[in-house]
């Protein structure tokens, strides 16, 4: 089975990073991911600054509902990442806010939906690492190991 490279999806709302990360992981558009997360909302009626983000608990719950089977694992250094993962970053300048970033194990790249920052920034502010049990992402793990 040939797998696609994960494609960076830009967040279209101020706090739409989780939606963009979900789109990257599922290989869908931001709009399609928005509908999965907020089926009762009209994206066109939402401004850039409206609160559409989810708490970490809500995010994990949604990932489980969508069959991605997130698993929280501790991680001290980003160079130890070996699997496709969703990183939750807690900003130093706003500790109540989290930002989502996807790590693509097959390309060993960080796909940030809103900012282009260096991985060291993520490591200093890393809050949570979520790996996935979804078949398509598990297969990517094996592919990444063969390539390494």
N, C-alpha and C positions, 0 to 999 in steps of 0.2 A: 504494500500500500504506500503510495507516494503522498507525502504530507506537504502541505503548503507552508511557506515561511509565514510567521505571524506578521501581520501588517499593522503599523502604527495608525491608530485612530485618534484624531484630535477631539478633545472635549469641547462641546459647543455651549456649555453653561459654566458659570464660575465654579460650581462645585459638582460638575458632571464627570469627574475623573473615574468613578466606579463604573458608570455607564460606558465610558470609552474603553476601559479595561475589559469589561464583559464583552464588548464588541470585538476587541482584539482576540480574546480567548475563543470565542465562538465563531469567528470568521464572518461576522455580519456587520451591517452599518451601525453608526451611532443611533440613527432613527429607529432601527429595528430593536436595538438593545434598550432604548428608552421605552419602547412599548412593552418589552418584557418586564421592565422594572416598574413602570407606571402605566398599566393598561387603561386606567381610568382618566388619564390626563392627555390633553392635546398639546403636543410639543410646540406647535406654532403659537399657542397662547401663553407660553411661558417665557419670561424675559431671561436674559443672561444672568441676572442677579437673584432670581427666585431660588428659594431653597428646594433643591431636588435631590440633594445628597442623602446618603444613608449612614446610619451609625455602623460601626464595625460589626455589631451583632446582627443588625438587619442585613448587611451585606453578605455575611456568612449564611444566614438563613435563605436569602435569595439564591445564592450559588448552589446550595443544597437542593432547593426546589427545582432548579434548572438542570440537575443531574451532574454537576461538576464535582461534587463530593470534596469540598475543601478540607484540608487537614493542616492544622496549625503545628508548626515545628519551630523550635528555637534555632537561631542562627546568629553567630557572632561576627562573621566576616563575609562580605558578599562574594569574595573569591571562592568560597566554599559552595556556592550555588551550583547544583548539577542538574536541576530539574526546572521545567517551566513553572513559574510561580507568580503570584500576585503579592507585591510588597506594599505594605501600608506604612507610610512615612508620617511621623508626627513632627510638624514644623516647629522649629525652635521659636520663631517669631509669633506663633499662634498655637500654643500647645493643646488647645481644645479641638484643633482641626487635623484631620488626617488626609493624606493624598495617596492615591493608588498609582502604582507603576507596575508594568508587566516585565518579567525577565523571560526571554525566549532562549531556552536551553540549546536549541539546535544552532542558533547563530551567535549565542553568548552575548546578546545585546539587550540593553534596557530600553523599553518602549514607554516613554513618558507621554501621556496624552495632553499635557498642558505646558510643560516646560522642557527645556533641553539643559539638563544639569549633569554634572559629572557624578559617576557612581559613588565617589567618596562622600558627597553630600547626603546621599541616601543612607550610607552606612552609619554616619554620625547620628542620623535621626530615625533610624529603623525602629519601627514599633512592632510589626507583625509580619510573618512570612506564611503565606498559604500555598500549599502544594495541592495537586488535584488528582482524584482517582478516576476521572473521566477517561474512557478508552482512547479517545483521540489524543489526549494530552499524555497519557501513560505511554502510548506508542512513541510519542515524540521524545520521551526520556530515553528509551532504548536506542532510538536513532541518534540522539546526541552523544550517548556513550560510545557508539560505534565510530562516530566522527572524531571523538577526542583522542 
